[in-house]
């Protein structure tokens, strides 16, 4: 933004008057920017491209637990042995659950 250094400078009183006028104008503009729209109606009309997945099937290859893995007794996730924090009552607990 270019600054015109030859233009007359405004006093502090003029600056405060300008800012008050700007604030009043902004307050009026805020009310005009409000949109009354039903969220549910808007969501129903919104469709993602290629979103019809009704005929799709997911195929995931599930591997059995490996010899160097364990199942956490708290979160029931399979972790590598390096994630073993402790055993509680003979049941393994991972580092995330132990923290």
N, CA, C and O atoms as a Tinker XYZ file with bonds, in Angstrom:
   396  protein
     1  N      0.847000   -1.175000    0.000000    73     2
     2  CA     0.000000    0.000000    0.000000    64     1     3
     3  C      0.890000    1.235000    0.000000    63     2     4     5
     4  O      1.796000    1.361000    0.823000    81     3
     5  N      0.625000    2.125000   -0.915000    73     3     6
     6  CA     1.433000    3.335000   -1.048000    64     5     7
     7  C      1.008000    4.377000   -0.023000    63     6     8     9
     8  O     -0.170000    4.485000    0.319000    81     7
     9  N      1.977000    5.138000    0.461000    73     7    10
    10  CA     1.712000    6.200000    1.425000    64     9    11
    11  C      2.043000    7.531000    0.789000    63    10    12    13
    12  O      3.130000    7.728000    0.245000    81    11
    13  N      1.087000    8.443000    0.864000    73    11    14
    14  CA     1.300000    9.780000    0.330000    64    13    15
    15  C      1.826000   10.646000    1.465000    63    14    16    17
    16  O      1.070000   11.048000    2.350000    81    15
    17  N      3.127000   10.933000    1.438000    73    15    18
    18  CA     3.740000   11.711000    2.503000    64    17    19
    19  C      3.440000   13.204000    2.390000    63    18    20    21
    20  O      3.700000   13.958000    3.327000    81    19
    21  N      2.897000   13.636000    1.257000    73    19    22
    22  CA     2.566000   15.046000    1.076000    64    21    23
    23  C      1.155000   15.369000    1.561000    63    22    24    25
    24  O      0.808000   16.543000    1.686000    81    23
    25  N      0.358000   14.386000    1.828000    73    23    26
    26  CA    -1.021000   14.617000    2.272000    64    25    27
    27  C     -1.014000   15.192000    3.681000    63    26    28    29
    28  O     -0.138000   14.863000    4.481000    81    27
    29  N     -1.986000   16.050000    3.991000    73    27    30
    30  CA    -2.039000   16.630000    5.340000    64    29    31
    31  C     -2.319000   15.539000    6.381000    63    30    32    33
    32  O     -3.110000   14.626000    6.146000    81    31
    33  N     -1.666000   15.651000    7.512000    73    31    34
    34  CA    -1.804000   14.654000    8.570000    64    33    35
    35  C     -3.034000   14.967000    9.413000    63    34    36    37
    36  O     -3.394000   16.125000    9.626000    81    35
    37  N     -3.675000   13.877000    9.891000    73    35    38
    38  CA    -4.860000   14.036000   10.734000    64    37    39
    39  C     -4.427000   14.153000   12.183000    63    38    40    41
    40  O     -3.424000   13.570000   12.594000    81    39
    41  N     -5.192000   14.914000   12.954000    73    39    42
    42  CA    -4.914000   15.038000   14.391000    64    41    43
    43  C     -5.487000   13.831000   15.113000    63    42    44    45
    44  O     -6.218000   13.034000   14.524000    81    43
    45  N     -5.154000   13.698000   16.388000    73    43    46
    46  CA    -5.655000   12.580000   17.186000    64    45    47
    47  C     -7.181000   12.612000   17.294000    63    46    48    49
    48  O     -7.828000   11.565000   17.287000    81    47
    49  N     -7.752000   13.814000   17.392000    73    47    50
    50  CA    -9.216000   13.941000   17.479000    64    49    51
    51  C     -9.872000   13.446000   16.196000    63    50    52    53
    52  O    -10.887000   12.751000   16.242000    81    51
    53  N     -9.299000   13.800000   15.059000    73    51    54
    54  CA    -9.850000   13.354000   13.778000    64    53    55
    55  C     -9.727000   11.837000   13.625000    63    54    56    57
    56  O    -10.625000   11.185000   13.092000    81    55
    57  N     -8.606000   11.284000   14.097000    73    55    58
    58  CA    -8.422000    9.838000   14.027000    64    57    59
    59  C     -9.444000    9.104000   14.883000    63    58    60    61
    60  O     -9.987000    8.083000   14.460000    81    59
    61  N     -9.715000    9.620000   16.102000    73    59    62
    62  CA   -10.690000    8.961000   16.970000    64    61    63
    63  C    -12.095000    9.074000   16.392000    63    62    64    65
    64  O    -12.891000    8.145000   16.528000    81    63
    65  N    -12.419000   10.210000   15.743000    73    63    66
    66  CA   -13.727000   10.359000   15.115000    64    65    67
    67  C    -13.875000    9.381000   13.957000    63    66    68    69
    68  O    -14.931000    8.774000   13.780000    81    67
    69  N    -12.816000    9.232000   13.172000    73    67    70
    70  CA   -12.863000    8.298000   12.056000    64    69    71
    71  C    -13.068000    6.870000   12.558000    63    70    72    73
    72  O    -13.853000    6.108000   11.994000    81    71
    73  N    -12.363000    6.526000   13.608000    73    71    74
    74  CA   -12.474000    5.156000   14.090000    64    73    75
    75  C    -13.861000    4.892000   14.670000    63    74    76    77
    76  O    -14.378000    3.783000   14.537000    81    75
    77  N    -14.472000    5.889000   15.308000    73    75    78
    78  CA   -15.832000    5.712000   15.813000    64    77    79
    79  C    -16.808000    5.512000   14.666000    63    78    80    81
    80  O    -17.710000    4.677000   14.739000    81    79
    81  N    -16.619000    6.282000   13.616000    73    79    82
    82  CA   -17.494000    6.137000   12.453000    64    81    83
    83  C    -17.310000    4.755000   11.819000    63    82    84    85
    84  O    -18.277000    4.123000   11.396000    81    83
    85  N    -16.070000    4.301000   11.760000    73    83    86
    86  CA   -15.810000    2.980000   11.193000    64    85    87
    87  C    -16.440000    1.885000   12.047000    63    86    88    89
    88  O    -17.003000    0.927000   11.516000    81    87
    89  N    -16.347000    2.025000   13.372000    73    87    90
    90  CA   -16.953000    1.035000   14.256000    64    89    91
    91  C    -18.468000    0.990000   14.101000    63    90    92    93
    92  O    -19.066000   -0.087000   14.100000    81    91
    93  N    -19.078000    2.146000   13.972000    73    91    94
    94  CA   -20.532000    2.184000   13.775000    64    93    95
    95  C    -20.915000    1.522000   12.459000    63    94    96    97
    96  O    -21.915000    0.809000   12.383000    81    95
    97  N    -20.129000    1.757000   11.443000    73    95    98
    98  CA   -20.416000    1.159000   10.139000    64    97    99
    99  C    -20.239000   -0.352000   10.193000    63    98   100   101
   100  O    -21.009000   -1.089000    9.578000    81    99
   101  N    -19.243000   -0.812000   10.915000    73    99   102
   102  CA   -19.018000   -2.254000   11.034000    64   101   103
   103  C    -20.162000   -2.931000   11.774000    63   102   104   105
   104  O    -20.565000   -4.039000   11.421000    81   103
   105  N    -20.687000   -2.263000   12.807000    73   103   106
   106  CA   -21.778000   -2.835000   13.580000    64   105   107
   107  C    -23.007000   -3.033000   12.696000    63   106   108   109
   108  O    -23.703000   -4.041000   12.818000    81   107
   109  N    -23.272000   -2.096000   11.825000    73   107   110
   110  CA   -24.401000   -2.204000   10.908000    64   109   111
   111  C    -24.155000   -3.329000    9.910000    63   110   112   113
   112  O    -25.081000   -4.063000    9.565000    81   111
   113  N    -22.919000   -3.472000    9.443000    73   111   114
   114  CA   -22.594000   -4.506000    8.469000    64   113   115
   115  C    -22.680000   -5.910000    9.061000    63   114   116   117
   116  O    -22.999000   -6.857000    8.344000    81   115
   117  N    -22.400000   -6.062000   10.359000    73   115   118
   118  CA   -22.455000   -7.387000   10.983000    64   117   119
   119  C    -23.850000   -7.973000   10.890000    63   118   120   121
   120  O    -24.001000   -9.164000   10.615000    81   119
   121  N    -24.859000   -7.173000   11.111000    73   119   122
   122  CA   -26.234000   -7.653000   11.058000    64   121   123
   123  C    -26.634000   -8.080000    9.665000    63   122   124   125
   124  O    -27.418000   -9.017000    9.511000    81   123
   125  N    -26.118000   -7.423000    8.655000    73   123   126
   126  CA   -26.499000   -7.764000    7.289000    64   125   127
   127  C    -25.804000   -9.027000    6.812000    63   126   128   129
   128  O    -26.265000   -9.643000    5.851000    81   127
   129  N    -24.701000   -9.439000    7.453000    73   127   130
   130  CA   -23.967000  -10.621000    7.031000    64   129   131
   131  C    -24.510000  -11.912000    7.620000    63   130   132   133
   132  O    -24.063000  -12.992000    7.237000    81   131
   133  N    -25.467000  -11.829000    8.547000    73   131   134
   134  CA   -26.006000  -13.029000    9.166000    64   133   135
   135  C    -26.882000  -13.787000    8.179000    63   134   136   137
   136  O    -27.690000  -13.197000    7.462000    81   135
   137  N    -26.710000  -15.089000    8.156000    73   135   138
   138  CA   -27.484000  -15.937000    7.259000    64   137   139
   139  C    -28.301000  -16.895000    8.104000    63   138   140   141
   140  O    -27.757000  -17.575000    8.974000    81   139
   141  N    -29.596000  -16.956000    7.860000    73   139   142
   142  CA   -30.475000  -17.853000    8.581000    64   141   143
   143  C    -30.661000  -19.100000    7.738000    63   142   144   145
   144  O    -31.472000  -19.118000    6.812000    81   143
   145  N    -29.894000  -20.163000    8.065000    73   143   146
   146  CA   -29.924000  -21.372000    7.259000    64   145   147
   147  C    -30.014000  -22.584000    8.177000    63   146   148   149
   148  O    -29.305000  -22.668000    9.180000    81   147
   149  N    -30.879000  -23.510000    7.832000    73   147   150
   150  CA   -31.031000  -24.730000    8.607000    64   149   151
   151  C    -29.878000  -25.669000    8.280000    63   150   152   153
   152  O    -29.682000  -26.024000    7.117000    81   151
   153  N    -29.110000  -26.076000    9.295000    73   151   154
   154  CA   -27.923000  -26.906000    9.067000    64   153   155
   155  C    -28.284000  -28.269000    8.491000    63   154   156   157
   156  O    -27.577000  -28.784000    7.625000    81   155
   157  N    -29.368000  -28.850000    8.960000    73   155   158
   158  CA   -29.759000  -30.174000    8.484000    64   157   159
   159  C    -30.147000  -30.111000    7.016000    63   158   160   161
   160  O    -29.783000  -30.979000    6.223000    81   159
   161  N    -30.885000  -29.079000    6.672000    73   159   162
   162  CA   -31.292000  -28.916000    5.274000    64   161   163
   163  C    -30.077000  -28.709000    4.374000    63   162   164   165
   164  O    -30.025000  -29.237000    3.263000    81   163
   165  N    -29.118000  -27.953000    4.848000    73   163   166
   166  CA   -27.909000  -27.713000    4.060000    64   165   167
   167  C    -27.101000  -29.000000    3.908000    63   166   168   169
   168  O    -26.537000  -29.252000    2.843000    81   167
   169  N    -27.040000  -29.819000    4.964000    73   167   170
   170  CA   -26.276000  -31.062000    4.905000    64   169   171
   171  C    -26.926000  -32.070000    3.964000    63   170   172   173
   172  O    -26.225000  -32.821000    3.286000    81   171
   173  N    -28.241000  -32.096000    3.915000    73   171   174
   174  CA   -28.933000  -33.032000    3.024000    64   173   175
   175  C    -28.684000  -32.697000    1.562000    63   174   176   177
   176  O    -28.615000  -33.595000    0.723000    81   175
   177  N    -28.551000  -31.432000    1.256000    73   175   178
   178  CA   -28.338000  -31.027000   -0.121000    64   177   179
   179  C    -26.892000  -31.103000   -0.566000    63   178   180   181
   180  O    -26.591000  -30.901000   -1.742000    81   179
   181  N    -25.996000  -31.392000    0.364000    73   179   182
   182  CA   -24.569000  -31.433000    0.057000    64   181   183
   183  C    -24.170000  -32.857000   -0.288000    63   182   184   185
   184  O    -24.381000  -33.771000    0.509000    81   183
   185  N    -23.602000  -33.053000   -1.455000    73   183   186
   186  CA   -23.199000  -34.385000   -1.877000    64   185   187
   187  C    -21.743000  -34.373000   -2.307000    63   186   188   189
   188  O    -21.328000  -33.542000   -3.116000    81   187
   189  N    -20.980000  -35.295000   -1.763000    73   187   190
   190  CA   -19.579000  -35.408000   -2.130000    64   189   191
   191  C    -19.446000  -36.110000   -3.472000    63   190   192   193
   192  O    -20.214000  -37.027000   -3.764000    81   191
   193  N    -18.494000  -35.703000   -4.287000    73   191   194
   194  CA   -18.306000  -36.390000   -5.565000    64   193   195
   195  C    -17.812000  -37.816000   -5.328000    63   194   196   197
   196  O    -16.847000  -38.039000   -4.597000    81   195
   197  N    -18.478000  -38.763000   -5.948000    73   195   198
   198  CA   -18.090000  -40.165000   -5.817000    64   197   199
   199  C    -18.370000  -40.737000   -4.448000    63   198   200   201
   200  O    -17.677000  -41.662000   -4.025000    81   199
   201  N    -19.370000  -40.220000   -3.730000    73   199   202
   202  CA   -19.620000  -40.636000   -2.356000    64   201   203
   203  C    -20.516000  -41.857000   -2.244000    63   202   204   205
   204  O    -20.721000  -42.342000   -1.131000    81   203
   205  N    -21.058000  -42.376000   -3.329000    73   203   206
   206  CA   -21.932000  -43.536000   -3.254000    64   205   207
   207  C    -21.088000  -44.794000   -3.073000    63   206   208   209
   208  O    -20.536000  -45.332000   -4.032000    81   207
   209  N    -21.001000  -45.247000   -1.836000    73   207   210
   210  CA   -20.200000  -46.421000   -1.510000    64   209   211
   211  C    -21.079000  -47.583000   -1.084000    63   210   212   213
   212  O    -20.601000  -48.508000   -0.426000    81   211
   213  N    -22.371000  -47.553000   -1.452000    73   211   214
   214  CA   -23.308000  -48.566000   -0.992000    64   213   215
   215  C    -22.978000  -49.957000   -1.529000    63   214   216   217
   216  O    -23.274000  -50.946000   -0.859000    81   215
   217  N    -22.384000  -50.067000   -2.695000    73   215   218
   218  CA   -22.075000  -51.375000   -3.268000    64   217   219
   219  C    -20.627000  -51.800000   -3.042000    63   218   220   221
   220  O    -20.182000  -52.807000   -3.593000    81   219
   221  N    -19.897000  -51.045000   -2.241000    73   219   222
   222  CA   -18.484000  -51.335000   -2.006000    64   221   223
   223  C    -18.315000  -52.294000   -0.833000    63   222   224   225
   224  O    -19.067000  -52.242000    0.140000    81   223
   225  N    -17.334000  -53.154000   -0.936000    73   223   226
   226  CA   -16.968000  -54.038000    0.155000    64   225   227
   227  C    -15.501000  -53.812000    0.483000    63   226   228   229
   228  O    -14.665000  -53.664000   -0.409000    81   227
   229  N    -15.207000  -53.789000    1.761000    73   227   230
   230  CA   -13.827000  -53.629000    2.188000    64   229   231
   231  C    -13.196000  -54.992000    2.338000    63   230   232   233
   232  O    -13.790000  -55.904000    2.913000    81   231
   233  N    -12.012000  -55.127000    1.829000    73   231   234
   234  CA   -11.294000  -56.388000    2.013000    64   233   235
   235  C     -9.956000  -56.071000    2.663000    63   234   236   237
   236  O     -9.127000  -55.354000    2.102000    81   235
   237  N     -9.762000  -56.617000    3.850000    73   235   238
   238  CA    -8.555000  -56.373000    4.620000    64   237   239
   239  C     -7.938000  -57.715000    4.954000    63   238   240   241
   240  O     -8.630000  -58.630000    5.402000    81   239
   241  N     -6.672000  -57.830000    4.742000    73   239   242
   242  CA    -5.968000  -59.063000    5.070000    64   241   243
   243  C     -5.554000  -59.003000    6.530000    63   242   244   245
   244  O     -4.777000  -58.132000    6.921000    81   243
   245  N     -6.064000  -59.919000    7.334000    73   243   246
   246  CA    -5.778000  -59.939000    8.763000    64   245   247
   247  C     -4.712000  -60.989000    9.028000    63   246   248   249
   248  O     -4.860000  -62.154000    8.661000    81   247
   249  N     -3.641000  -60.556000    9.666000    73   247   250
   250  CA    -2.548000  -61.458000   10.015000    64   249   251
   251  C     -2.703000  -61.896000   11.463000    63   250   252   253
   252  O     -3.111000  -61.095000   12.304000    81   251
   253  N     -2.388000  -63.142000   11.774000    73   251   254
   254  CA    -2.430000  -63.560000   13.181000    64   253   255
   255  C     -1.320000  -62.866000   13.968000    63   254   256   257
   256  O     -0.341000  -62.386000   13.397000    81   255
   257  N     -1.496000  -62.825000   15.299000    73   255   258
   258  CA    -0.492000  -62.187000   16.147000    64   257   259
   259  C      0.831000  -62.915000   15.991000    63   258   260   261
   260  O      0.888000  -64.144000   16.044000    81   259
   261  N      1.892000  -62.145000   15.799000    73   259   262
   262  CA     3.227000  -62.693000   15.587000    64   261   263
   263  C      3.869000  -63.055000   16.934000    63   262   264   265
   264  O      3.372000  -62.660000   17.989000    81   263
   265  N      4.955000  -63.794000   16.889000    73   263   266
   266  CA     5.640000  -64.255000   18.103000    64   265   267
   267  C      6.214000  -63.093000   18.906000    63   266   268   269
   268  O      6.338000  -63.196000   20.127000    81   267
   269  N      6.569000  -61.987000   18.245000    73   267   270
   270  CA     7.152000  -60.839000   18.950000    64   269   271
   271  C      6.116000  -59.768000   19.275000    63   270   272   273
   272  O      6.483000  -58.612000   19.486000    81   271
   273  N      4.839000  -60.120000   19.320000    73   271   274
   274  CA     3.759000  -59.179000   19.620000    64   273   275
   275  C      2.953000  -59.668000   20.818000    63   274   276   277
   276  O      2.986000  -60.846000   21.172000    81   275
   277  N      2.236000  -58.742000   21.427000    73   275   278
   278  CA     1.359000  -59.090000   22.549000    64   277   279
   279  C      0.081000  -58.265000   22.449000    63   278   280   281
   280  O      0.045000  -57.235000   21.776000    81   279
   281  N     -0.962000  -58.728000   23.125000    73   279   282
   282  CA    -2.228000  -57.999000   23.166000    64   281   283
   283  C     -2.341000  -57.343000   24.529000    63   282   284   285
   284  O     -2.307000  -58.018000   25.558000    81   283
   285  N     -2.476000  -56.028000   24.531000    73   283   286
   286  CA    -2.579000  -55.279000   25.777000    64   285   287
   287  C     -3.880000  -55.656000   26.479000    63   286   288   289
   288  O     -4.930000  -55.732000   25.841000    81   287
   289  N     -3.816000  -55.894000   27.796000    73   287   290
   290  CA    -4.999000  -56.287000   28.555000    64   289   291
   291  C     -5.893000  -55.093000   28.884000    63   290   292   293
   292  O     -7.004000  -55.279000   29.381000    81   291
   293  N     -5.430000  -53.872000   28.615000    73   291   294
   294  CA    -6.234000  -52.683000   28.885000    64   293   295
   295  C     -6.931000  -52.176000   27.633000    63   294   296   297
   296  O     -8.148000  -51.988000   27.641000    81   295
   297  N     -6.183000  -51.950000   26.554000    73   295   298
   298  CA    -6.772000  -51.391000   25.324000    64   297   299
   299  C     -7.062000  -52.461000   24.277000    63   298   300   301
   300  O     -7.712000  -52.181000   23.270000    81   299
   301  N     -6.586000  -53.689000   24.506000    73   299   302
   302  CA    -6.825000  -54.836000   23.611000    64   301   303
   303  C     -6.261000  -54.646000   22.208000    63   302   304   305
   304  O     -6.748000  -55.262000   21.260000    81   303
   305  N     -5.256000  -53.815000   22.067000    73   303   306
   306  CA    -4.564000  -53.642000   20.796000    64   305   307
   307  C     -3.326000  -54.529000   20.772000    63   306   308   309
   308  O     -2.726000  -54.812000   21.809000    81   307
   309  N     -2.964000  -54.954000   19.597000    73   307   310
   310  CA    -1.764000  -55.771000   19.435000    64   309   311
   311  C     -0.574000  -54.837000   19.237000    63   310   312   313
   312  O     -0.581000  -53.980000   18.353000    81   311
   313  N      0.450000  -55.017000   20.076000    73   311   314
   314  CA     1.649000  -54.180000   20.039000    64   313   315
   315  C      2.873000  -55.062000   19.882000    63   314   316   317
   316  O      2.836000  -56.264000   20.143000    81   315
   317  N      3.962000  -54.432000   19.448000    73   315   318
   318  CA     5.259000  -55.116000   19.401000    64   317   319
   319  C      5.792000  -55.238000   20.828000    63   318   320   321
   320  O      5.459000  -54.425000   21.690000    81   319
   321  N      6.607000  -56.241000   21.070000    73   319   322
   322  CA     7.166000  -56.468000   22.415000    64   321   323
   323  C      7.904000  -55.245000   22.966000    63   322   324   325
   324  O      7.983000  -55.067000   24.182000    81   323
   325  N      8.432000  -54.418000   22.098000    73   323   326
   326  CA     9.141000  -53.218000   22.566000    64   325   327
   327  C      8.203000  -52.229000   23.248000    63   326   328   329
   328  O      8.668000  -51.317000   23.932000    81   327
   329  N      6.893000  -52.390000   23.078000    73   327   330
   330  CA     5.915000  -51.492000   23.688000    64   329   331
   331  C      5.394000  -52.006000   25.031000    63   330   332   333
   332  O      4.534000  -51.373000   25.643000    81   331
   333  N      5.910000  -53.148000   25.492000    73   331   334
   334  CA     5.474000  -53.731000   26.758000    64   333   335
   335  C      6.026000  -52.916000   27.920000    63   334   336   337
   336  O      7.239000  -52.758000   28.054000    81   335
   337  N      5.131000  -52.399000   28.759000    73   335   338
   338  CA     5.553000  -51.572000   29.892000    64   337   339
   339  C      5.649000  -52.412000   31.160000    63   338   340   341
   340  O      6.634000  -52.329000   31.894000    81   339
   341  N      4.624000  -53.220000   31.413000    73   339   342
   342  CA     4.602000  -54.028000   32.637000    64   341   343
   343  C      3.549000  -55.115000   32.497000    63   342   344   345
   344  O      2.793000  -55.158000   31.527000    81   343
   345  N      3.521000  -55.975000   33.476000    73   343   346
   346  CA     2.480000  -56.991000   33.540000    64   345   347
   347  C      1.736000  -56.797000   34.849000    63   346   348   349
   348  O      2.346000  -56.689000   35.913000    81   347
   349  N      0.411000  -56.755000   34.763000    73   347   350
   350  CA    -0.429000  -56.598000   35.943000    64   349   351
   351  C     -1.247000  -57.875000   36.091000    63   350   352   353
   352  O     -2.096000  -58.178000   35.253000    81   351
   353  N     -0.987000  -58.622000   37.162000    73   351   354
   354  CA    -1.685000  -59.888000   37.375000    64   353   355
   355  C     -1.399000  -60.885000   36.280000    63   354   356   357
   356  O     -2.261000  -61.695000   35.937000    81   355
   357  N     -0.201000  -60.838000   35.725000    73   355   358
   358  CA     0.187000  -61.755000   34.661000    64   357   359
   359  C     -0.313000  -61.339000   33.292000    63   358   360   361
   360  O     -0.088000  -62.055000   32.316000    81   359
   361  N     -0.995000  -60.186000   33.192000    73   359   362
   362  CA    -1.522000  -59.690000   31.925000    64   361   363
   363  C     -0.651000  -58.533000   31.428000    63   362   364   365
   364  O     -0.337000  -57.626000   32.199000    81   363
   365  N     -0.259000  -58.553000   30.155000    73   363   366
   366  CA     0.615000  -57.489000   29.631000    64   365   367
   367  C     -0.138000  -56.165000   29.467000    63   366   368   369
   368  O     -1.318000  -56.141000   29.119000    81   367
   369  N      0.586000  -55.055000   29.729000    73   367   370
   370  CA     0.045000  -53.701000   29.578000    64   369   371
   371  C      1.040000  -52.907000   28.740000    63   370   372   373
   372  O      2.240000  -52.921000   29.016000    81   371
   373  N      0.541000  -52.214000   27.715000    73   371   374
   374  CA     1.415000  -51.444000   26.840000    64   373   375
   375  C      1.853000  -50.131000   27.487000    63   374   376   377
   376  O      1.294000  -49.728000   28.507000    81   375
   377  N      2.840000  -49.469000   26.905000    73   375   378
   378  CA     3.376000  -48.219000   27.448000    64   377   379
   379  C      2.337000  -47.109000   27.452000    63   378   380   381
   380  O      2.332000  -46.285000   28.367000    81   379
   381  N      1.464000  -47.063000   26.464000    73   379   382
   382  CA     0.446000  -46.019000   26.398000    64   381   383
   383  C     -0.549000  -46.137000   27.536000    63   382   384   385
   384  O     -0.942000  -45.130000   28.124000    81   383
   385  N     -0.961000  -47.361000   27.854000    73   383   386
   386  CA    -1.932000  -47.566000   28.930000    64   385   387
   387  C     -1.294000  -47.451000   30.307000    63   386   388   389
   388  O     -1.971000  -47.101000   31.274000    81   387
   389  N     -0.018000  -47.737000   30.405000    73   387   390
   390  CA     0.679000  -47.664000   31.683000    64   389   391
   391  C      0.973000  -46.230000   32.106000    63   390   392   393
   392  O      1.197000  -45.960000   33.286000    81   391
   393  N      0.971000  -45.309000   31.139000    73   391   394
   394  CA     1.313000  -43.913000   31.444000    64   393   395
   395  C      0.209000  -43.194000   32.173000    63   394   396
   396  O      0.348000  -42.015000   32.497000    81   395
